[in-house]
């Protein structure tokens, strides 16, 4: 009954994003979740920031620029979090770009994901001028990342492939699946320092990384060029 009333009241809010945010704040124990995250701080007055994840499937708390907590807003939290942890644990030793450590914490039956915080900025949030000034450096780092992770085939997660007999090849293999918003860059050097949010990662074609996900066509062309260089040299 409570959720029905909340949905009716929120229906009068014209802005969709605001409507969804208010609905979630009224339907979920946001204050309890935030207090739980604060319990991991050793500071008297911890620094807490919060937001809602992509597609509003998680409530995300950043604590002291040290940890990130994800509280699932859907019932399949344990399924998603367990899958993501298995993938990141398997790919972390392989990846040339840091994949943050992750653990799953049970909080009142909720699968809360706790990550190392990586202090940087996502590529798509960078000014286009800065993107273009660093295009070659970024493309080389990202191409190596895509190639090394893509050609890996860890036995620990072989059962997570949609086709168990599938093998890695050029532009086909394990990939983050939402790349351009989720590789993190140093704010001063613009080196890539992290690859986050692996919950939708999969073993499949990743040609889309070279054609979509960012409006910077120059970067996409540079990435494709550098990736093909690595693939051609490695296959000689």
C-alpha contacts under 8 A as a table, 3 or more apart, distances in Angstrom:
res1	aa1	res2	aa2	distance
1	X	4	X	5.08
1	X	5	X	6.33
2	X	5	X	5.27
2	X	6	X	6.24
3	X	6	X	4.99
3	X	7	X	6.05
3	X	27	X	6.63
4	X	7	X	5.15
4	X	8	X	6.22
5	X	8	X	5.08
5	X	9	X	6.16
6	X	9	X	5.17
6	X	10	X	5.98
6	X	23	X	6.60
6	X	26	X	7.25
6	X	27	X	7.69
7	X	10	X	5.13
7	X	11	X	6.07
7	X	23	X	6.82
8	X	11	X	5.16
8	X	12	X	7.37
9	X	12	X	5.84
9	X	13	X	7.77
10	X	13	X	5.43
10	X	19	X	5.72
10	X	20	X	7.92
10	X	22	X	7.32
10	X	23	X	6.34
11	X	14	X	7.52
11	X	19	X	7.29
13	X	16	X	7.42
13	X	18	X	7.44
13	X	19	X	5.54
14	X	19	X	7.16
15	X	18	X	5.41
15	X	19	X	5.93
16	X	19	X	4.97
16	X	20	X	6.13
17	X	20	X	5.25
17	X	21	X	6.16
18	X	21	X	5.09
18	X	22	X	6.13
19	X	22	X	5.38
19	X	23	X	6.11
20	X	23	X	5.08
20	X	24	X	6.18
21	X	24	X	5.22
21	X	25	X	6.19
22	X	25	X	5.06
22	X	26	X	6.15
23	X	26	X	5.29
23	X	27	X	6.07
24	X	27	X	5.02
24	X	28	X	5.89
25	X	28	X	5.52
25	X	29	X	7.39
25	X	30	X	6.31
26	X	29	X	7.80
29	X	32	X	5.45
29	X	33	X	6.36
30	X	33	X	5.16
30	X	34	X	6.16
31	X	34	X	5.11
31	X	35	X	6.15
32	X	35	X	5.11
32	X	36	X	6.16
33	X	36	X	5.08
33	X	37	X	6.35
33	X	71	X	7.50
34	X	37	X	5.14
34	X	38	X	6.26
34	X	61	X	6.95
35	X	38	X	5.00
35	X	39	X	6.40
36	X	39	X	5.27
36	X	40	X	7.53
37	X	40	X	5.88
37	X	41	X	7.80
37	X	61	X	7.11
37	X	63	X	6.99
37	X	69	X	6.87
38	X	41	X	5.49
38	X	46	X	6.65
38	X	48	X	7.57
38	X	63	X	6.88
39	X	42	X	7.90
41	X	46	X	6.27
41	X	63	X	7.32
41	X	64	X	7.37
42	X	46	X	7.72
43	X	46	X	5.24
46	X	63	X	6.94
46	X	64	X	5.97
47	X	63	X	5.80
47	X	64	X	4.69
47	X	65	X	7.61
48	X	61	X	6.81
48	X	62	X	5.70
48	X	63	X	4.89
48	X	64	X	6.33
49	X	61	X	5.74
49	X	62	X	5.13
49	X	63	X	6.78
50	X	59	X	7.37
50	X	60	X	5.46
50	X	61	X	4.36
50	X	62	X	6.11
51	X	59	X	6.22
51	X	60	X	5.30
51	X	61	X	6.69
52	X	56	X	5.39
52	X	57	X	7.43
52	X	58	X	5.81
52	X	59	X	4.73
52	X	60	X	5.61
53	X	56	X	5.08
53	X	57	X	6.13
53	X	58	X	5.08
53	X	59	X	6.20
53	X	60	X	6.26
54	X	57	X	6.71
54	X	58	X	7.64
56	X	59	X	7.39
56	X	73	X	7.68
57	X	72	X	6.18
57	X	73	X	5.21
57	X	74	X	6.48
58	X	70	X	5.87
58	X	71	X	5.39
58	X	72	X	4.50
58	X	73	X	5.20
58	X	74	X	7.85
59	X	70	X	5.70
59	X	71	X	4.99
59	X	72	X	6.41
59	X	73	X	6.84
60	X	68	X	6.98
60	X	69	X	5.65
60	X	70	X	4.64
60	X	71	X	6.35
61	X	68	X	5.70
61	X	69	X	5.08
61	X	70	X	6.56
62	X	65	X	6.30
62	X	66	X	7.48
62	X	67	X	5.88
62	X	68	X	4.49
62	X	69	X	6.41
62	X	117	X	7.65
63	X	66	X	5.88
63	X	67	X	5.25
63	X	68	X	6.24
63	X	69	X	7.97
64	X	67	X	6.94
65	X	68	X	7.92
65	X	117	X	6.02
65	X	118	X	7.79
65	X	119	X	7.01
66	X	116	X	6.23
66	X	117	X	4.91
66	X	118	X	7.74
67	X	114	X	6.68
67	X	115	X	5.60
67	X	116	X	4.92
67	X	117	X	4.71
68	X	113	X	7.97
68	X	114	X	5.67
68	X	115	X	5.08
68	X	116	X	6.35
68	X	117	X	5.65
69	X	112	X	6.63
69	X	113	X	5.51
69	X	114	X	4.59
69	X	115	X	6.46
70	X	112	X	5.66
70	X	113	X	5.04
70	X	114	X	6.63
71	X	110	X	7.51
71	X	111	X	7.15
71	X	112	X	5.10
71	X	113	X	6.87
72	X	75	X	7.44
72	X	76	X	8.00
72	X	77	X	5.50
72	X	110	X	7.51
72	X	111	X	7.14
72	X	112	X	6.98
73	X	77	X	7.85
74	X	77	X	6.30
76	X	79	X	5.43
76	X	80	X	6.38
77	X	80	X	5.34
77	X	81	X	5.92
77	X	110	X	7.10
77	X	111	X	5.54
77	X	112	X	7.86
78	X	81	X	5.18
78	X	82	X	5.80
78	X	110	X	7.66
78	X	111	X	5.30
79	X	82	X	5.47
79	X	83	X	6.24
80	X	83	X	5.26
80	X	84	X	6.15
80	X	199	X	6.37
81	X	84	X	5.07
81	X	85	X	6.09
81	X	104	X	7.03
81	X	111	X	7.03
81	X	112	X	7.99
81	X	113	X	6.67
81	X	199	X	7.05
82	X	85	X	5.19
82	X	86	X	6.25
82	X	104	X	7.64
83	X	86	X	5.26
83	X	87	X	6.33
83	X	199	X	7.22
84	X	87	X	5.17
84	X	88	X	6.12
84	X	198	X	5.82
84	X	199	X	4.85
84	X	200	X	7.76
84	X	201	X	7.70
85	X	88	X	5.22
85	X	89	X	5.90
85	X	102	X	6.32
85	X	103	X	7.08
85	X	104	X	7.95
86	X	89	X	5.26
86	X	90	X	6.20
86	X	156	X	7.70
86	X	157	X	6.79
87	X	90	X	5.21
87	X	91	X	6.12
87	X	157	X	6.48
87	X	198	X	7.57
87	X	201	X	7.83
88	X	91	X	5.14
88	X	92	X	5.59
88	X	99	X	6.81
88	X	100	X	7.99
88	X	101	X	7.58
88	X	102	X	7.72
88	X	198	X	7.04
89	X	92	X	5.55
89	X	93	X	7.65
89	X	101	X	7.65
90	X	93	X	6.89
90	X	94	X	7.69
90	X	154	X	6.43
90	X	156	X	6.60
90	X	157	X	7.09
91	X	94	X	5.16
91	X	95	X	5.92
91	X	99	X	7.88
91	X	149	X	7.03
91	X	154	X	7.65
92	X	95	X	5.44
92	X	98	X	6.96
92	X	99	X	5.47
92	X	100	X	7.84
94	X	148	X	7.30
94	X	149	X	6.73
94	X	152	X	7.64
95	X	98	X	6.70
95	X	99	X	7.30
95	X	145	X	6.38
95	X	148	X	6.61
95	X	149	X	5.81
96	X	144	X	7.41
96	X	145	X	5.77
96	X	148	X	7.43
97	X	145	X	6.43
97	X	192	X	7.07
97	X	193	X	6.26
97	X	194	X	5.64
97	X	195	X	6.57
98	X	193	X	6.18
98	X	194	X	4.63
98	X	195	X	6.21
99	X	194	X	5.80
99	X	195	X	5.30
99	X	196	X	6.30
100	X	115	X	6.23
100	X	116	X	5.34
100	X	117	X	7.34
100	X	118	X	7.52
100	X	194	X	7.20
100	X	195	X	7.50
100	X	196	X	6.82
101	X	115	X	5.67
101	X	116	X	5.71
102	X	113	X	6.74
102	X	114	X	5.58
102	X	115	X	4.52
102	X	116	X	6.87
103	X	113	X	5.88
103	X	114	X	5.30
103	X	115	X	6.66
104	X	111	X	6.18
104	X	112	X	5.65
104	X	113	X	4.78
104	X	114	X	6.27
105	X	110	X	7.93
105	X	111	X	5.90
105	X	112	X	5.08
105	X	113	X	6.35
105	X	114	X	7.22
106	X	109	X	5.73
106	X	110	X	5.46
106	X	111	X	5.10
106	X	112	X	6.11
107	X	110	X	4.99
107	X	111	X	6.63
107	X	112	X	6.67
118	X	184	X	7.55
118	X	193	X	7.68
118	X	194	X	6.72
119	X	186	X	7.48
120	X	184	X	5.61
120	X	185	X	5.19
120	X	186	X	4.97
120	X	187	X	5.73
120	X	193	X	7.64
121	X	125	X	6.75
121	X	126	X	7.26
121	X	184	X	5.24
121	X	185	X	5.21
121	X	186	X	6.70
121	X	187	X	6.40
122	X	125	X	5.46
122	X	126	X	6.94
122	X	180	X	7.42
122	X	181	X	5.54
122	X	182	X	6.01
122	X	183	X	5.82
122	X	184	X	4.63
122	X	185	X	6.13
123	X	126	X	5.42
123	X	131	X	7.62
123	X	180	X	6.10
123	X	181	X	6.19
123	X	182	X	7.63
123	X	183	X	6.58
123	X	184	X	6.55
123	X	185	X	6.71
124	X	180	X	6.24
124	X	181	X	5.71
124	X	214	X	6.58
125	X	181	X	7.91
126	X	130	X	6.60
126	X	131	X	6.42
127	X	130	X	5.40
127	X	131	X	6.38
128	X	131	X	4.93
128	X	132	X	6.23
128	X	216	X	7.58
129	X	132	X	5.25
129	X	133	X	6.17
130	X	133	X	5.05
130	X	134	X	6.35
131	X	134	X	5.45
131	X	135	X	5.82
131	X	219	X	7.79
132	X	135	X	4.83
132	X	218	X	7.51
132	X	219	X	7.28
134	X	137	X	5.57
134	X	138	X	6.11
134	X	190	X	7.18
135	X	138	X	5.31
135	X	139	X	5.94
135	X	218	X	7.75
135	X	219	X	5.87
135	X	222	X	7.14
136	X	139	X	5.13
136	X	140	X	6.19
136	X	222	X	6.69
137	X	140	X	5.37
137	X	141	X	6.43
137	X	191	X	7.56
138	X	141	X	5.30
138	X	142	X	6.02
138	X	190	X	7.68
138	X	191	X	6.75
138	X	192	X	7.00
139	X	142	X	5.15
139	X	143	X	5.83
139	X	219	X	6.83
139	X	222	X	5.80
139	X	223	X	4.55
139	X	226	X	6.52
140	X	143	X	5.18
140	X	144	X	6.27
140	X	223	X	6.95
140	X	226	X	5.82
140	X	227	X	7.66
141	X	144	X	5.37
141	X	145	X	6.32
141	X	191	X	7.99
141	X	192	X	7.03
142	X	145	X	4.99
142	X	146	X	6.16
142	X	192	X	7.77
142	X	223	X	7.08
143	X	146	X	5.16
143	X	147	X	6.09
143	X	223	X	5.88
143	X	224	X	7.56
143	X	226	X	5.86
143	X	227	X	4.63
143	X	230	X	7.72
144	X	147	X	5.13
144	X	148	X	5.97
144	X	227	X	6.88
144	X	230	X	7.27
145	X	148	X	5.37
145	X	149	X	5.99
146	X	149	X	5.50
146	X	150	X	5.56
146	X	175	X	7.09
146	X	227	X	7.69
147	X	150	X	5.05
147	X	151	X	6.01
147	X	170	X	7.92
147	X	171	X	7.76
147	X	227	X	6.86
147	X	230	X	7.50
147	X	231	X	7.23
148	X	151	X	5.52
148	X	152	X	6.36
149	X	152	X	5.26
149	X	173	X	7.59
149	X	174	X	6.08
149	X	175	X	6.81
150	X	168	X	6.57
150	X	169	X	7.68
150	X	170	X	7.98
150	X	171	X	7.06
150	X	172	X	6.34
150	X	173	X	4.34
150	X	174	X	4.69
150	X	175	X	6.03
151	X	168	X	5.08
151	X	169	X	6.35
151	X	170	X	7.75
151	X	172	X	7.65
151	X	173	X	5.93
151	X	174	X	7.34
152	X	168	X	7.03
152	X	173	X	7.30
152	X	174	X	7.10
153	X	158	X	7.15
153	X	167	X	7.53
153	X	168	X	7.02
153	X	173	X	7.79
153	X	174	X	7.68
154	X	157	X	5.92
154	X	158	X	6.42
155	X	158	X	5.03
156	X	159	X	7.72
157	X	160	X	5.43
157	X	161	X	7.52
158	X	161	X	5.80
158	X	164	X	6.49
159	X	164	X	6.20
160	X	164	X	7.71
160	X	202	X	7.96
161	X	164	X	5.46
161	X	166	X	7.41
161	X	202	X	7.05
161	X	203	X	5.70
162	X	203	X	7.43
163	X	166	X	5.45
167	X	173	X	7.14
168	X	172	X	5.44
168	X	173	X	4.59
168	X	174	X	7.80
169	X	172	X	5.04
169	X	173	X	6.57
170	X	173	X	7.99
170	X	231	X	6.94
171	X	205	X	5.68
171	X	206	X	5.31
171	X	207	X	5.63
172	X	203	X	7.22
172	X	204	X	5.35
172	X	205	X	4.16
172	X	206	X	5.84
172	X	207	X	7.75
173	X	202	X	7.77
173	X	203	X	4.71
173	X	204	X	5.19
173	X	205	X	6.38
173	X	206	X	7.43
174	X	201	X	7.11
174	X	202	X	5.56
174	X	203	X	4.16
174	X	204	X	6.49
175	X	201	X	5.69
175	X	202	X	5.79
175	X	203	X	6.34
175	X	204	X	7.42
175	X	206	X	6.70
176	X	179	X	5.91
176	X	197	X	7.70
176	X	198	X	5.64
176	X	200	X	6.95
176	X	201	X	4.45
176	X	202	X	6.85
177	X	198	X	7.80
177	X	200	X	6.23
177	X	201	X	5.18
177	X	202	X	6.72
177	X	206	X	7.40
178	X	181	X	6.63
178	X	182	X	6.60
178	X	200	X	7.63
178	X	201	X	7.88
178	X	213	X	7.51
179	X	182	X	5.24
179	X	183	X	6.22
179	X	209	X	6.93
179	X	213	X	7.27
180	X	183	X	6.15
180	X	209	X	7.93
180	X	213	X	5.76
180	X	214	X	6.28
181	X	213	X	7.82
182	X	195	X	5.82
182	X	196	X	5.35
182	X	197	X	6.52
183	X	192	X	6.80
183	X	193	X	7.64
183	X	194	X	5.67
183	X	195	X	4.39
183	X	196	X	6.34
184	X	192	X	5.74
184	X	193	X	5.69
184	X	194	X	4.93
184	X	195	X	6.10
184	X	196	X	7.56
185	X	190	X	5.28
185	X	191	X	5.45
185	X	192	X	4.34
185	X	193	X	5.37
185	X	194	X	7.02
186	X	189	X	5.59
186	X	190	X	4.74
186	X	191	X	5.47
186	X	192	X	6.37
186	X	193	X	6.24
187	X	190	X	5.71
197	X	200	X	7.70
198	X	201	X	5.07
205	X	208	X	7.82
206	X	209	X	5.74
206	X	210	X	7.99
207	X	210	X	5.66
207	X	211	X	6.92
208	X	211	X	5.01
208	X	212	X	5.58
208	X	213	X	7.69
209	X	212	X	5.92
209	X	213	X	6.70
209	X	220	X	7.83
210	X	220	X	5.14
210	X	221	X	7.12
210	X	223	X	6.68
210	X	224	X	5.84
211	X	220	X	6.41
212	X	215	X	7.44
212	X	220	X	7.92
214	X	217	X	7.63
214	X	220	X	7.90
216	X	219	X	5.45
216	X	220	X	6.54
217	X	220	X	5.02
217	X	221	X	6.19
218	X	221	X	5.27
218	X	222	X	6.22
219	X	222	X	5.04
219	X	223	X	6.04
220	X	223	X	5.12
220	X	224	X	6.24
221	X	224	X	5.20
221	X	225	X	6.19
222	X	225	X	5.10
222	X	226	X	6.19
223	X	226	X	5.24
223	X	227	X	6.01
224	X	227	X	5.14
224	X	228	X	6.12
225	X	228	X	5.39
225	X	229	X	6.30
226	X	229	X	5.06
226	X	230	X	6.43
227	X	230	X	5.26
227	X	231	X	6.18
228	X	231	X	4.96
228	X	232	X	5.88
229	X	232	X	5.27
229	X	233	X	6.12
230	X	233	X	5.22
230	X	234	X	5.97
231	X	234	X	5.23
231	X	235	X	6.14
232	X	235	X	5.30
232	X	236	X	6.51
233	X	236	X	5.51
